[in-house]
Amino acid sequence: IGNAGASPAMATSAGTVLPLVAPLPAGQPVRAQFAPNEQVLAAYLMIVAPLANSVRDVAPNYGWMEDGWWRTPNQPYNTRIMEHVATLSWFYANDRPWNPYYRDPALLGRLDAALGHYLSLQHGDGSYPEYSPTEHHLSPTGFGTVALAAVLRDLRAAGELYDRRVQIRDAIRKSSAWLVD
């Protein structure tokens, strides 16, 4: 999964603008703490801090997950990279005994920054780019709609970021209209 062995603090500003998300404690995760149907989440738990800390918190490209997470080209216009907002929102919103990121304010700040960048990439017609800034592409629009819907679900459940939730809702409406047109 992306940069699973990456440093836990890869933020552009080293946490001086947005606080860094703390790395997992030593010896974590403990797979025995996970329910059988949640075992896959252990691998994602290991990347939450590096992923969140890769969100740029300075200009240019404030909010971009800049460390090459799982998609190429590693460019600020590639919205496929940004689908990991769904990973960050899930860990923020879901209380589990093994999840130290539940309601973590540093995670929420970096998630909000990432969402701002992600939403800024949507074209006026509702589509999203992947391989060039002016591209209107099916895959990033379809997968992005699903990722943003998951984020919206999580933020609603957590009761967080009301204004951002409105922006996400509007973006989903636009992307859905583009997808069915």
Backbone as JSON Lines, residues from 0, in Angstrom:
{"i":0,"aa":"I","n":[0.87,-1.17,0.0],"ca":[0.0,0.0,0.0],"c":[0.9,1.22,0.0]}
{"i":1,"aa":"G","n":[1.06,1.85,-1.1],"ca":[1.8,3.11,-1.15],"c":[3.14,3.03,-0.46]}
{"i":2,"aa":"N","n":[3.41,3.99,0.4],"ca":[4.67,4.11,1.11],"c":[4.57,3.53,2.51]}
{"i":3,"aa":"A","n":[4.19,2.28,2.65],"ca":[3.97,1.69,3.97],"c":[5.21,1.78,4.85]}
{"i":4,"aa":"G","n":[6.39,1.78,4.28],"ca":[7.6,1.88,5.07],"c":[8.11,3.31,5.2]}
{"i":5,"aa":"A","n":[7.3,4.27,4.83],"ca":[7.72,5.66,4.8],"c":[7.86,6.25,6.2]}
{"i":6,"aa":"S","n":[8.61,7.3,6.26],"ca":[8.78,8.04,7.51],"c":[7.45,8.58,7.99]}
{"i":7,"aa":"P","n":[7.22,8.64,9.31],"ca":[5.94,9.13,9.81],"c":[5.78,10.64,9.73]}
{"i":8,"aa":"A","n":[6.81,11.37,9.34],"ca":[6.7,12.83,9.3],"c":[7.33,13.34,8.01]}
{"i":9,"aa":"M","n":[6.55,13.35,6.94],"ca":[7.06,13.79,5.66],"c":[6.47,15.13,5.24]}
{"i":10,"aa":"A","n":[5.85,15.84,6.17],"ca":[5.18,17.09,5.83],"c":[6.18,18.12,5.32]}
{"i":11,"aa":"T","n":[5.72,18.91,4.37],"ca":[6.56,19.94,3.79],"c":[7.09,20.89,4.85]}
{"i":12,"aa":"S","n":[6.25,21.28,5.79],"ca":[6.69,22.24,6.8],"c":[7.13,21.58,8.11]}
{"i":13,"aa":"A","n":[7.24,20.28,8.13],"ca":[7.63,19.54,9.34],"c":[6.71,19.84,10.51]}
{"i":14,"aa":"G","n":[5.45,20.16,10.21],"ca":[4.48,20.35,11.26],"c":[4.38,21.75,11.81]}
{"i":15,"aa":"T","n":[5.04,22.7,11.17],"ca":[4.99,24.07,11.68],"c":[3.75,24.83,11.24]}
{"i":16,"aa":"V","n":[3.04,24.35,10.24],"ca":[1.81,24.99,9.81],"c":[0.62,24.2,10.31]}
{"i":17,"aa":"L","n":[0.48,22.97,9.87],"ca":[-0.51,22.04,10.42],"c":[0.24,21.05,11.29]}
{"i":18,"aa":"P","n":[-0.28,20.76,12.48],"ca":[0.42,19.78,13.34],"c":[0.55,18.44,12.64]}
{"i":19,"aa":"L","n":[1.64,17.76,12.94],"ca":[1.85,16.42,12.4],"c":[0.96,15.42,13.11]}
{"i":20,"aa":"V","n":[0.59,14.38,12.39],"ca":[-0.13,13.26,12.97],"c":[0.92,12.33,13.59]}
{"i":21,"aa":"A","n":[0.71,11.95,14.83],"ca":[1.69,11.13,15.54],"c":[1.81,9.75,14.91]}
{"i":22,"aa":"P","n":[3.04,9.23,14.86],"ca":[3.2,7.86,14.35],"c":[2.58,6.86,15.32]}
{"i":23,"aa":"L","n":[2.34,5.67,14.82],"ca":[1.83,4.6,15.68],"c":[2.84,4.32,16.8]}
{"i":24,"aa":"P","n":[2.35,3.98,17.97],"ca":[3.27,3.56,19.04],"c":[4.04,2.31,18.61]}
{"i":25,"aa":"A","n":[5.21,2.13,19.19],"ca":[6.03,0.96,18.88],"c":[5.22,-0.31,19.13]}
{"i":26,"aa":"G","n":[5.39,-1.28,18.25],"ca":[4.7,-2.55,18.39],"c":[3.29,-2.58,17.87]}
{"i":27,"aa":"Q","n":[2.84,-1.49,17.29],"ca":[1.48,-1.43,16.74],"c":[1.56,-1.59,15.22]}
{"i":28,"aa":"P","n":[0.58,-2.15,14.6],"ca":[-0.66,-2.65,15.18],"c":[-0.51,-4.07,15.72]}
{"i":29,"aa":"V","n":[-1.38,-4.42,16.61],"ca":[-1.47,-5.78,17.16],"c":[-2.66,-6.44,16.49]}
{"i":30,"aa":"R","n":[-2.38,-7.36,15.59],"ca":[-3.44,-7.94,14.77],"c":[-4.52,-8.63,15.6]}
{"i":31,"aa":"A","n":[-4.19,-9.15,16.76],"ca":[-5.17,-9.84,17.6],"c":[-6.26,-8.9,18.1]}
{"i":32,"aa":"Q","n":[-6.01,-7.58,18.08],"ca":[-7.01,-6.62,18.52],"c":[-8.08,-6.35,17.46]}
{"i":33,"aa":"F","n":[-7.84,-6.77,16.23],"ca":[-8.74,-6.51,15.13],"c":[-9.75,-7.64,14.98]}
{"i":34,"aa":"A","n":[-10.99,-7.28,14.73],"ca":[-12.01,-8.29,14.44],"c":[-11.62,-9.0,13.14]}
{"i":35,"aa":"P","n":[-12.07,-10.24,12.96],"ca":[-11.71,-10.97,11.73],"c":[-12.06,-10.2,10.45]}
{"i":36,"aa":"N","n":[-13.19,-9.53,10.43],"ca":[-13.58,-8.81,9.21],"c":[-12.87,-7.47,9.06]}
{"i":37,"aa":"E","n":[-12.02,-7.09,10.02],"ca":[-11.3,-5.82,9.94],"c":[-9.79,-6.01,9.85]}
{"i":38,"aa":"Q","n":[-9.33,-7.23,9.62],"ca":[-7.89,-7.48,9.55],"c":[-7.2,-6.64,8.49]}
{"i":39,"aa":"V","n":[-7.86,-6.4,7.37],"ca":[-7.27,-5.62,6.29],"c":[-6.96,-4.19,6.75]}
{"i":40,"aa":"L","n":[-7.68,-3.71,7.74],"ca":[-7.47,-2.34,8.21],"c":[-6.13,-2.14,8.91]}
{"i":41,"aa":"A","n":[-5.51,-3.22,9.38],"ca":[-4.2,-3.1,10.03],"c":[-3.16,-2.52,9.07]}
{"i":42,"aa":"A","n":[-3.2,-2.95,7.82],"ca":[-2.25,-2.42,6.83],"c":[-2.49,-0.94,6.58]}
{"i":43,"aa":"Y","n":[-3.73,-0.54,6.54],"ca":[-4.04,0.88,6.34],"c":[-3.69,1.71,7.57]}
{"i":44,"aa":"L","n":[-3.89,1.14,8.75],"ca":[-3.53,1.84,9.98],"c":[-2.06,2.23,9.98]}
{"i":45,"aa":"M","n":[-1.22,1.39,9.43],"ca":[0.21,1.65,9.41],"c":[0.58,2.85,8.53]}
{"i":46,"aa":"I","n":[-0.27,3.22,7.59],"ca":[0.07,4.35,6.71],"c":[-0.66,5.64,7.06]}
{"i":47,"aa":"V","n":[-1.52,5.63,8.06],"ca":[-2.31,6.83,8.34],"c":[-1.41,8.03,8.62]}
{"i":48,"aa":"A","n":[-0.45,7.91,9.53],"ca":[0.41,9.07,9.86],"c":[1.26,9.5,8.66]}
{"i":49,"aa":"P","n":[1.97,8.57,7.99],"ca":[2.75,9.03,6.84],"c":[1.89,9.64,5.74]}
{"i":50,"aa":"L","n":[0.73,9.07,5.5],"ca":[-0.17,9.6,4.48],"c":[-0.66,11.0,4.86]}
{"i":51,"aa":"A","n":[-1.14,11.13,6.07],"ca":[-1.64,12.44,6.52],"c":[-0.51,13.48,6.54]}
{"i":52,"aa":"N","n":[0.66,13.06,6.96],"ca":[1.77,14.01,7.04],"c":[2.36,14.35,5.69]}
{"i":53,"aa":"S","n":[1.98,13.62,4.65],"ca":[2.43,13.96,3.3],"c":[1.56,15.04,2.68]}
{"i":54,"aa":"V","n":[0.5,15.44,3.35],"ca":[-0.37,16.52,2.85],"c":[0.4,17.83,2.98]}
{"i":55,"aa":"R","n":[0.6,18.49,1.84],"ca":[1.31,19.78,1.86],"c":[0.53,20.78,2.69]}
{"i":56,"aa":"D","n":[1.26,21.46,3.58],"ca":[0.61,22.48,4.39],"c":[1.2,23.86,4.16]}
{"i":57,"aa":"V","n":[1.85,24.0,3.01],"ca":[2.35,25.29,2.55],"c":[2.09,25.39,1.05]}
{"i":58,"aa":"A","n":[2.11,26.6,0.52],"ca":[1.96,26.81,-0.92],"c":[3.28,26.48,-1.6]}
{"i":59,"aa":"P","n":[3.29,26.12,-2.85],"ca":[2.12,25.89,-3.69],"c":[1.52,24.51,-3.42]}
{"i":60,"aa":"N","n":[0.36,24.31,-3.94],"ca":[-0.35,23.02,-3.87],"c":[-0.7,22.6,-2.44]}
{"i":61,"aa":"Y","n":[-1.1,23.57,-1.63],"ca":[-1.55,23.3,-0.28],"c":[-2.63,22.2,-0.31]}
{"i":62,"aa":"G","n":[-2.45,21.16,0.48],"ca":[-3.41,20.08,0.57],"c":[-3.11,18.85,-0.29]}
{"i":63,"aa":"W","n":[-2.15,18.94,-1.19],"ca":[-1.81,17.82,-2.07],"c":[-1.05,16.75,-1.27]}
{"i":64,"aa":"M","n":[-1.39,15.48,-1.48],"ca":[-0.66,14.36,-0.89],"c":[0.56,14.12,-1.76]}
{"i":65,"aa":"E","n":[1.65,14.78,-1.41],"ca":[2.77,14.94,-2.32],"c":[3.77,13.79,-2.4]}
{"i":66,"aa":"D","n":[3.64,12.76,-1.63],"ca":[4.68,11.76,-1.58],"c":[4.44,10.52,-2.43]}
{"i":67,"aa":"G","n":[3.7,10.66,-3.51],"ca":[3.58,9.58,-4.48],"c":[2.73,8.41,-4.04]}
{"i":68,"aa":"W","n":[1.67,8.68,-3.36],"ca":[0.82,7.61,-2.85],"c":[0.12,6.87,-3.97]}
{"i":69,"aa":"W","n":[0.52,5.68,-4.25],"ca":[-0.12,4.62,-5.01],"c":[-0.49,4.94,-6.45]}
{"i":70,"aa":"R","n":[-0.27,6.13,-6.95],"ca":[-0.66,6.46,-8.33],"c":[0.4,7.3,-9.01]}
{"i":71,"aa":"T","n":[0.52,7.1,-10.32],"ca":[1.37,7.96,-11.14],"c":[0.48,8.59,-12.2]}
{"i":72,"aa":"P","n":[0.84,9.73,-12.71],"ca":[2.02,10.5,-12.35],"c":[1.85,11.18,-10.97]}
{"i":73,"aa":"N","n":[2.97,11.32,-10.29],"ca":[2.96,11.97,-8.99],"c":[2.97,13.49,-9.21]}
{"i":74,"aa":"Q","n":[1.79,13.99,-9.56],"ca":[1.61,15.41,-9.88],"c":[0.4,15.94,-9.12]}
{"i":75,"aa":"P","n":[0.41,17.22,-8.77],"ca":[-0.69,17.79,-7.99],"c":[-2.05,17.75,-8.67]}
{"i":76,"aa":"Y","n":[-2.09,17.56,-9.98],"ca":[-3.37,17.52,-10.69],"c":[-3.96,16.11,-10.74]}
{"i":77,"aa":"N","n":[-3.2,15.09,-10.34],"ca":[-3.66,13.71,-10.43],"c":[-4.59,13.41,-9.25]}
{"i":78,"aa":"T","n":[-5.88,13.44,-9.5],"ca":[-6.84,13.25,-8.43],"c":[-6.91,11.82,-7.94]}
{"i":79,"aa":"R","n":[-6.37,10.85,-8.67],"ca":[-6.36,9.47,-8.18],"c":[-5.54,9.37,-6.89]}
{"i":80,"aa":"I","n":[-4.46,10.16,-6.78],"ca":[-3.67,10.19,-5.56],"c":[-4.53,10.59,-4.37]}
{"i":81,"aa":"M","n":[-5.43,11.52,-4.61],"ca":[-6.2,12.12,-3.53],"c":[-7.34,11.25,-3.01]}
{"i":82,"aa":"E","n":[-7.6,10.11,-3.66],"ca":[-8.67,9.22,-3.19],"c":[-8.44,8.72,-1.77]}
{"i":83,"aa":"H","n":[-7.2,8.81,-1.3],"ca":[-6.9,8.38,0.07],"c":[-7.52,9.29,1.13]}
{"i":84,"aa":"V","n":[-8.22,10.35,0.72],"ca":[-8.98,11.11,1.72],"c":[-9.98,10.19,2.41]}
{"i":85,"aa":"A","n":[-10.44,9.17,1.69],"ca":[-11.38,8.21,2.27],"c":[-10.69,7.38,3.36]}
{"i":86,"aa":"T","n":[-9.43,7.07,3.19],"ca":[-8.68,6.37,4.23],"c":[-8.57,7.24,5.48]}
{"i":87,"aa":"L","n":[-8.18,8.49,5.29],"ca":[-8.02,9.39,6.43],"c":[-9.34,9.61,7.16]}
{"i":88,"aa":"S","n":[-10.42,9.8,6.42],"ca":[-11.7,10.05,7.07],"c":[-12.2,8.84,7.83]}
{"i":89,"aa":"W","n":[-11.95,7.64,7.31],"ca":[-12.4,6.44,8.0],"c":[-11.74,6.35,9.38]}
{"i":90,"aa":"F","n":[-10.43,6.54,9.42],"ca":[-9.72,6.44,10.7],"c":[-10.09,7.58,11.64]}
{"i":91,"aa":"Y","n":[-10.39,8.73,11.1],"ca":[-10.83,9.83,11.96],"c":[-12.19,9.52,12.6]}
{"i":92,"aa":"A","n":[-13.1,8.94,11.86],"ca":[-14.51,8.83,12.29],"c":[-14.88,7.54,12.98]}
{"i":93,"aa":"N","n":[-14.0,6.54,12.96],"ca":[-14.39,5.22,13.48],"c":[-13.62,4.84,14.74]}
{"i":94,"aa":"D","n":[-14.37,4.7,15.81],"ca":[-13.82,4.36,17.12],"c":[-13.59,2.86,17.21]}
{"i":95,"aa":"R","n":[-12.33,2.48,17.36],"ca":[-11.96,1.09,17.58],"c":[-10.88,1.1,18.66]}
{"i":96,"aa":"P","n":[-10.77,0.05,19.45],"ca":[-9.73,0.03,20.5],"c":[-8.32,0.14,19.94]}
{"i":97,"aa":"W","n":[-8.1,-0.28,18.71],"ca":[-6.79,-0.26,18.08],"c":[-6.55,1.0,17.23]}
{"i":98,"aa":"N","n":[-7.49,1.93,17.19],"ca":[-7.4,3.11,16.32],"c":[-7.04,4.36,17.13]}
{"i":99,"aa":"P","n":[-5.75,4.71,17.21],"ca":[-5.37,5.9,17.96],"c":[-5.71,7.21,17.23]}
{"i":100,"aa":"Y","n":[-6.2,7.11,15.99],"ca":[-6.48,8.31,15.19],"c":[-7.94,8.75,15.25]}
{"i":101,"aa":"Y","n":[-8.75,8.02,16.01],"ca":[-10.16,8.4,16.17],"c":[-10.23,9.79,16.8]}
{"i":102,"aa":"R","n":[-10.88,10.7,16.08],"ca":[-11.1,12.09,16.52],"c":[-9.79,12.85,16.78]}
{"i":103,"aa":"D","n":[-8.73,12.47,16.09],"ca":[-7.44,13.15,16.23],"c":[-7.5,14.5,15.53]}
{"i":104,"aa":"P","n":[-7.32,15.61,16.25],"ca":[-7.44,16.93,15.62],"c":[-6.39,17.19,14.54]}
{"i":105,"aa":"A","n":[-5.19,16.66,14.7],"ca":[-4.17,16.84,13.65],"c":[-4.58,16.13,12.37]}
{"i":106,"aa":"L","n":[-5.15,14.93,12.51],"ca":[-5.64,14.21,11.34],"c":[-6.77,14.98,10.66]}
{"i":107,"aa":"L","n":[-7.67,15.53,11.44],"ca":[-8.78,16.29,10.85],"c":[-8.27,17.52,10.1]}
{"i":108,"aa":"G","n":[-7.3,18.21,10.64],"ca":[-6.74,19.38,9.95],"c":[-6.1,19.03,8.63]}
{"i":109,"aa":"R","n":[-5.38,17.93,8.6],"ca":[-4.73,17.51,7.36],"c":[-5.73,16.95,6.36]}
{"i":110,"aa":"L","n":[-6.75,16.26,6.86],"ca":[-7.84,15.79,5.99],"c":[-8.54,16.98,5.35]}
{"i":111,"aa":"D","n":[-8.84,17.99,6.12],"ca":[-9.51,19.17,5.58],"c":[-8.67,19.84,4.5]}
{"i":112,"aa":"A","n":[-7.37,19.95,4.74],"ca":[-6.48,20.54,3.72],"c":[-6.49,19.69,2.45]}
{"i":113,"aa":"A","n":[-6.42,18.37,2.61],"ca":[-6.44,17.47,1.44],"c":[-7.75,17.6,0.68]}
{"i":114,"aa":"L","n":[-8.85,17.69,1.4],"ca":[-10.14,17.84,0.73],"c":[-10.21,19.15,-0.05]}
{"i":115,"aa":"G","n":[-9.68,20.21,0.52],"ca":[-9.66,21.48,-0.19],"c":[-8.93,21.38,-1.52]}
{"i":116,"aa":"H","n":[-7.78,20.72,-1.51],"ca":[-7.02,20.54,-2.76],"c":[-7.79,19.66,-3.74]}
{"i":117,"aa":"Y","n":[-8.3,18.54,-3.24],"ca":[-9.03,17.59,-4.08],"c":[-10.2,18.28,-4.76]}
{"i":118,"aa":"L","n":[-11.0,18.96,-4.0],"ca":[-12.19,19.62,-4.56],"c":[-11.81,20.72,-5.55]}
{"i":119,"aa":"S","n":[-10.67,21.35,-5.35],"ca":[-10.24,22.42,-6.26],"c":[-9.88,21.89,-7.65]}
{"i":120,"aa":"L","n":[-9.65,20.59,-7.76],"ca":[-9.27,20.0,-9.04],"c":[-10.45,19.63,-9.92]}
{"i":121,"aa":"Q","n":[-11.65,19.68,-9.39],"ca":[-12.83,19.32,-10.18],"c":[-13.07,20.37,-11.25]}
{"i":122,"aa":"H","n":[-13.31,19.89,-12.46],"ca":[-13.64,20.79,-13.57],"c":[-15.08,21.28,-13.42]}
{"i":123,"aa":"G","n":[-15.4,22.37,-14.09],"ca":[-16.74,22.95,-14.04],"c":[-17.83,21.99,-14.46]}
{"i":124,"aa":"D","n":[-17.5,21.02,-15.32],"ca":[-18.51,20.05,-15.78],"c":[-18.68,18.89,-14.8]}
{"i":125,"aa":"G","n":[-17.88,18.85,-13.72],"ca":[-18.0,17.8,-12.71],"c":[-16.95,16.71,-12.8]}
{"i":126,"aa":"S","n":[-16.17,16.68,-13.87],"ca":[-15.16,15.64,-14.06],"c":[-13.87,15.99,-13.33]}
{"i":127,"aa":"Y","n":[-12.99,14.99,-13.24],"ca":[-11.69,15.15,-12.59],"c":[-10.58,14.7,-13.52]}
{"i":128,"aa":"P","n":[-9.36,15.25,-13.36],"ca":[-8.22,14.86,-14.18],"c":[-7.35,13.79,-13.52]}
{"i":129,"aa":"E","n":[-6.58,13.1,-14.36],"ca":[-5.59,12.15,-13.86],"c":[-4.23,12.37,-14.51]}
{"i":130,"aa":"Y","n":[-4.16,12.39,-15.84],"ca":[-2.89,12.44,-16.54],"c":[-2.47,13.83,-17.01]}
{"i":131,"aa":"S","n":[-3.37,14.79,-16.97],"ca":[-3.02,16.17,-17.29],"c":[-4.07,17.07,-16.62]}
{"i":132,"aa":"P","n":[-3.71,18.31,-16.33],"ca":[-4.64,19.18,-15.6],"c":[-5.94,19.47,-16.35]}
{"i":133,"aa":"T","n":[-5.91,19.41,-17.68],"ca":[-7.1,19.75,-18.47],"c":[-7.92,18.53,-18.88]}
{"i":134,"aa":"E","n":[-7.46,17.35,-18.52],"ca":[-8.14,16.12,-18.89],"c":[-9.47,15.97,-18.13]}
{"i":135,"aa":"H","n":[-10.45,15.39,-18.8],"ca":[-11.75,15.05,-18.21],"c":[-11.85,13.53,-18.32]}
{"i":136,"aa":"H","n":[-11.59,12.82,-17.22],"ca":[-11.37,11.37,-17.3],"c":[-12.39,10.6,-16.47]}
{"i":137,"aa":"L","n":[-12.83,9.47,-17.01],"ca":[-13.83,8.64,-16.37],"c":[-13.35,8.04,-15.04]}
{"i":138,"aa":"S","n":[-12.16,7.43,-15.03],"ca":[-11.7,6.75,-13.81],"c":[-11.58,7.67,-12.61]}
{"i":139,"aa":"P","n":[-10.86,8.79,-12.7],"ca":[-10.76,9.62,-11.5],"c":[-12.11,10.22,-11.09]}
{"i":140,"aa":"T","n":[-13.0,10.4,-12.06],"ca":[-14.31,10.94,-11.72],"c":[-15.16,9.88,-11.02]}
{"i":141,"aa":"G","n":[-15.16,8.67,-11.54],"ca":[-15.94,7.6,-10.92],"c":[-15.4,7.2,-9.56]}
{"i":142,"aa":"F","n":[-14.11,6.91,-9.48],"ca":[-13.53,6.51,-8.21],"c":[-13.54,7.67,-7.22]}
{"i":143,"aa":"G","n":[-13.36,8.88,-7.72],"ca":[-13.41,10.05,-6.85],"c":[-14.78,10.27,-6.25]}
{"i":144,"aa":"T","n":[-15.81,10.0,-7.03],"ca":[-17.18,10.13,-6.51],"c":[-17.4,9.16,-5.36]}
{"i":145,"aa":"V","n":[-16.91,7.94,-5.52],"ca":[-17.03,6.93,-4.46],"c":[-16.21,7.35,-3.23]}
{"i":146,"aa":"A","n":[-14.99,7.8,-3.44],"ca":[-14.13,8.21,-2.31],"c":[-14.75,9.38,-1.56]}
{"i":147,"aa":"L","n":[-15.24,10.37,-2.3],"ca":[-15.84,11.53,-1.64],"c":[-17.14,11.17,-0.93]}
{"i":148,"aa":"A","n":[-17.88,10.22,-1.47],"ca":[-19.1,9.77,-0.78],"c":[-18.74,9.11,0.55]}
{"i":149,"aa":"A","n":[-17.66,8.34,0.58],"ca":[-17.21,7.72,1.84],"c":[-16.79,8.79,2.84]}
{"i":150,"aa":"V","n":[-16.08,9.8,2.36],"ca":[-15.66,10.9,3.24],"c":[-16.89,11.63,3.79]}
{"i":151,"aa":"L","n":[-17.85,11.89,2.92],"ca":[-19.07,12.57,3.36],"c":[-19.78,11.76,4.44]}
{"i":152,"aa":"R","n":[-19.88,10.45,4.24],"ca":[-20.48,9.57,5.25],"c":[-19.74,9.69,6.59]}
{"i":153,"aa":"D","n":[-18.41,9.62,6.53],"ca":[-17.61,9.66,7.75],"c":[-17.71,11.01,8.46]}
{"i":154,"aa":"L","n":[-17.63,12.1,7.69],"ca":[-17.71,13.42,8.31],"c":[-19.09,13.69,8.89]}
{"i":155,"aa":"R","n":[-20.13,13.2,8.23],"ca":[-21.48,13.32,8.79],"c":[-21.58,12.56,10.11]}
{"i":156,"aa":"A","n":[-21.07,11.33,10.13],"ca":[-21.12,10.51,11.34],"c":[-20.36,11.17,12.48]}
{"i":157,"aa":"A","n":[-19.25,11.83,12.15],"ca":[-18.44,12.5,13.17],"c":[-18.97,13.89,13.51]}
{"i":158,"aa":"G","n":[-19.89,14.41,12.69],"ca":[-20.41,15.76,12.92],"c":[-19.36,16.83,12.71]}
{"i":159,"aa":"E","n":[-18.45,16.62,11.79],"ca":[-17.33,17.54,11.56],"c":[-17.39,18.21,10.19]}
{"i":160,"aa":"L","n":[-16.75,19.36,10.1],"ca":[-16.49,20.09,8.86],"c":[-17.76,20.31,8.04]}
{"i":161,"aa":"Y","n":[-18.74,20.95,8.64],"ca":[-20.03,21.15,7.97],"c":[-19.86,21.85,6.61]}
{"i":162,"aa":"D","n":[-19.13,22.95,6.56],"ca":[-18.98,23.67,5.3],"c":[-18.29,22.82,4.24]}
{"i":163,"aa":"R","n":[-17.3,22.04,4.64],"ca":[-16.62,21.16,3.7],"c":[-17.58,20.06,3.23]}
{"i":164,"aa":"R","n":[-18.44,19.57,4.13],"ca":[-19.42,18.55,3.73],"c":[-20.36,19.1,2.66]}
{"i":165,"aa":"V","n":[-20.75,20.35,2.76],"ca":[-21.6,20.96,1.73],"c":[-20.85,20.99,0.4]}
{"i":166,"aa":"Q","n":[-19.58,21.36,0.43],"ca":[-18.77,21.37,-0.8],"c":[-18.66,19.96,-1.39]}
{"i":167,"aa":"I","n":[-18.47,18.97,-0.54],"ca":[-18.36,17.59,-1.01],"c":[-19.68,17.16,-1.64]}
{"i":168,"aa":"R","n":[-20.78,17.44,-0.97],"ca":[-22.09,17.09,-1.51],"c":[-22.29,17.69,-2.89]}
{"i":169,"aa":"D","n":[-21.95,18.96,-3.03],"ca":[-22.11,19.63,-4.33],"c":[-21.19,19.02,-5.39]}
{"i":170,"aa":"A","n":[-19.97,18.68,-4.99],"ca":[-19.02,18.05,-5.93],"c":[-19.53,16.68,-6.38]}
{"i":171,"aa":"I","n":[-20.11,15.92,-5.46],"ca":[-20.66,14.6,-5.82],"c":[-21.82,14.76,-6.78]}
{"i":172,"aa":"R","n":[-22.65,15.75,-6.57],"ca":[-23.77,15.99,-7.51],"c":[-23.25,16.29,-8.91]}
{"i":173,"aa":"K","n":[-22.21,17.15,-8.97],"ca":[-21.65,17.51,-10.28],"c":[-20.98,16.33,-10.95]}
{"i":174,"aa":"S","n":[-20.2,15.56,-10.19],"ca":[-19.49,14.42,-10.8],"c":[-20.49,13.33,-11.21]}
{"i":175,"aa":"S","n":[-21.53,13.15,-10.42],"ca":[-22.53,12.14,-10.78],"c":[-23.25,12.52,-12.06]}
{"i":176,"aa":"A","n":[-23.56,13.81,-12.21],"ca":[-24.21,14.28,-13.44],"c":[-23.28,14.07,-14.63]}
{"i":177,"aa":"W","n":[-21.99,14.35,-14.48],"ca":[-21.04,14.14,-15.57],"c":[-20.96,12.66,-15.92]}
{"i":178,"aa":"L","n":[-20.94,11.8,-14.91],"ca":[-20.81,10.36,-15.15],"c":[-22.0,9.79,-15.92]}
{"i":179,"aa":"V","n":[-23.19,10.28,-15.67],"ca":[-24.36,9.71,-16.35],"c":[-24.69,10.42,-17.65]}
{"i":180,"aa":"D","n":[-24.0,11.51,-17.95],"ca":[-24.27,12.25,-19.18],"c":[-23.5,11.64,-20.34]}
